Amino acid sequence: MPHEYKTTRRVEFPDTDMAGIMHFTNFFKFMESAEHEFFRTHGLTMHDNGAEQMVGWARVSASCNYLRPAHYPDLLEVHLLVGKMTDRTIQYSFSFRVIDEADGGEPGPVIAKGELVVSHVAKSKDDARMRGALIPEEVTRMIQSAPAES
């Protein structure tokens, strides 16, 4: 069962400040995009507005530590790793590396490390409140926590 996912994302000009450095908030957008891609590669969806209820994934916490800046037009490798999973939450760790396109496309050192904790939520059609919900079996069949490092 999968526990990690890697994707690439280019730092576009609108992602940057006047100095051409990627604005810190865009690391969170890149993390969320990687999470959505990870789900899609396994035939899963992050949001479903079904007939009986709406389900999704609420953000419980998000953090990012910045070690080096990303610049326009860097190509970043975004590495998602599934951490601890409970019956209602998933913790993801992320690392960001600049890919050296002139040197064969190898990723360089980590420039940022992030973390997201998400909770599965549901809302019935006749209730306006989102409530925590058990992670569906189809999700727990498809993804798992990464093995502990030895």
N, C-alpha and C positions, 0 to 999 in steps of 0.2 A: 504494500500500500504506500502511496506517495506521502512524503513528509517534507518535500522541498520543491522549490520552483525557481528558475532563473529566467529573467527577461532582460531586454535592453530598452532604454528610453533615451532619446536625444534631448539635451537641454536646448529648448527653443528660446528665441529672443524674448518673447513675452514672459518667460519663466525667470528672467533676470532683473537685477536692479540697474542703475545707470552705469555701474562699473563692469557690467557683463557677468556678475556673479549670481548664481542661482539663489533666489530668495528662499529663506529657510522654510517657508510654508509649503513650498513645492515638493520637498522631501516627503511630506505627509500625503500629498496627492499621488506621488509616484508609488508609495507604499500601498495605498488603497487600490490603485490600478493593478499592481502586481497581484494583490489578493483576489480581485475580480477575475483576472486572467487565470490564476491558479484554479479557481472554482470552475470556470468555463472549460478548461482543458479536461476536466473530469465529468462534464455534462451536468454540472450543478449551477444553480443560480443564487445570487446574493439577495434577491428580492422577488417575492411572488405575491401578487395581488389576486389571490384565488377567490372563488365564489363564496366560501364560508369565512375565510380569514385572510388577513395580510400577514406575511412573515418576512423577516429580514434579520439583519445583524447590526445591533447597536454598538457604538464605540463606548467601552468602559474606561479605557485609558489609552493614551498615545504619548510617546516620547521619542526624541531623537537627539543624539549627541553628534556634534559636528567636529570632525578632526581636521579636514581641509576643505577648501571651497570647490564647488563645481562651477564651471564657466560655460558660457555660450561659445561654441556649439558642441560641447563634450558629449560623447556617447557613454551612458552609464550602464553598468550591469547592476541590476537590482536582484538580490538574492533573498528569497523568502524561505524561512525555516519554521516549521510548525513546532512550537514548544509544548507546554503543558495544555492538555485538553481535559475539561471536566464534562459532566453531562449537559452543561449549558454554555460553556465558554471555550474559546480557543485563544491561545497566546501565540503571536507570531513574533519572530525576530527577523530583522532585515539588515543587510549590509549593502553598501553602495561602493562601487569601484569605477574609476574612469578607465575605459577601454582605449588602449593606445592603438589607434587605427593605422598609424604609420609603422608600427612594429608588429604586424601580424595579428592584430586584434586581441592581444593578451590584456586581461584586466590588471590594473596596477594595484597599489595598496588600498586598503579600506579608507574611504574619505568620510563616511558617516555610518552610524549604527542606530537603528530604530527599533521600536517595539510597539505593537498594537495588541490590546486585549479586546475581544469582541464577544458579545453575548447574543445568543439566538433569542429573538423576540417574536411575539405574535399578537395580533389585535383582531378580535372578531368584528364582523361588519356592524354590529349594533353597539359596540363599546369603543369609545374614543381613546382608551388607554392602552398603550403597549405594555405587555407583560413578559417577563422572562419565560422562556419555553425550553423544553428539552431539545437538544440537537437531534434532528431527524436521523433515523437509522441509515438512510441513503447516504448521508454525509459521513457518518462514522464508519461506514463500509468503505468509503473511497479515500479518506485521509486518516492519518495517524500522527502521533507525536514522533518527533525525530528521536532516534536512539540516543541514550545518554553518552556523552564523551567519556572515554576512559583515560 
